[in-house]
Amino acid sequence: MSRSRATDRNPIPSVWTREQRRADQPALSRDAIVREAIAMLDADGIEALSMRKLGARLNAGATSLYRHVATKDELMELAVDEVTAEVHVPPADRPDWRAAVTEAARSFRTTALRHPWLTLVLGQAGLAYLGPNYMAFSERLAALFTAAGFTEPSRAIETVFSYVMGMSSAEAAWLSTVARSGESEAGLITRLMPAAQQAAAGHSHLALPHAEVEEATTDPAALRDMKFAYGLEVVLDGLALRLPKRDGEGAKD
């Protein structure tokens, strides 16, 4: 079998590896499809999204959608790429690399909480990293870490964003639970606290400090911010030790 015939029979299943078809329905564009899909994902989650429901929202049949997006997996790739454009990465010439990385990490977290489905699908969205917005995001991060002096910027990026994605995923899941409860976050925590304290009884290392209990029931968003910042600081402290020595600093390569 020739290489061209094998390629035709076994295409790579990604929206970024095939030529976009010409639209037969001018009023329906791929951009419009992706925007509506994101709105559905934000409102109802991944399981609620289907090509049939999306077509109904757009007053178009599923067949019309397939002229622009071949599969739901491709649609998810496009949605991931679209929301990645919302993440802000500071310029690489910032003098304080830690402040710049912190700004990028917080922006990613904000985007992930605005779109709770993002972290759930990012690692499973096919070749999402080939999208133009994701590539631009990755390039800006690589420039930032390279300018900071990291000899292996990709590993530093993976270290930071593994933490950021993990924390954001857990936080988004919790906030989805809050939303389903119909209560405020503080109200739900207050109602759950007695059961949590009872479960921790007899486990002295698991008992929450009084100050943390009070903040959790009065300003849980601030507590979540503090926990995210603490972990990010620990990660950056570790990465700072990997920077080459500069001007007599005691860091190790």
FENVENNOR-V337231 format. One line per field, one symbol per residue. ss: DSSP state (h for helix, s for strand, l for the rest). A space follows every 10 residues. Layout:
ss=???
This chain:
ss=llhhhhhhhl llllhhhlll lllllllllh hhhhhhhhhh hhhhlhhhll hhhhhhhlll lhhhhhllll lhhhhhhhhh hhhhllllll llllllhhhh hhhhhhhhhh hhhhlllhhh hhlllllhhh lhhhhhhhhh hhhhhhhhll llhhhhhhhh hhhhhhhhhh hhhhhhhhhh hlllhhhhhh hhhhhhhhhh lllhhhlllh hhhhhhhhlh hhhhhhhhhh hhhhhhhhhh llllllllll lll
